[in-house]
Amino acid sequence: MKVLKDVDVGKTATVIKIHGEGAVKRRIMDMGITRHTPVYVKKLAPLGDPIEVTVRGYELSIRKADAAMIEVE
């Protein structure tokens, strides 16, 4: 299982499933990260957290803990 936090900078991945429950899962989905959505990893912060991604045409910063809940291919 590959998760979003393991995707290299400059690569695009497609969301397969969002793990987690309740408010955390809902918050991720409200940001536009849903099944079958392509996510481009733009850059990492200097210490590696957060990750900046492009989703549905806008920039989004997401914590590594949240990115670990997003299964991609």
Long-range contacts (C-beta under 8 A, 24 or more apart in sequence): 1-71, 2-71, 2-72, 2-73, 3-67, 3-68, 3-69, 3-70, 3-71, 3-72, 4-39, 4-41, 4-51, 4-53, 4-62, 4-67, 4-68, 4-70, 4-71, 4-72, 5-51, 5-64, 5-67, 5-68, 7-39, 7-41, 7-72, 8-41, 9-41, 9-42, 9-43, 9-44, 10-41, 11-40, 11-41, 12-38, 12-39, 12-40, 12-41, 13-38, 13-39, 13-41, 13-72, 13-73, 14-38, 14-39, 14-72, 14-73, 15-39, 15-70, 15-71, 15-72, 16-71, 16-72, 16-73, 17-70, 17-71, 18-69, 18-70, 18-71, 19-69, 19-70, 19-71, 20-69, 24-66, 24-69, 25-69, 27-66, 28-62, 28-66, 28-69, 28-70, 31-55, 31-60, 31-62, 32-56, 32-58, 32-60, 33-60, 33-62, 33-70, 39-70, 39-72
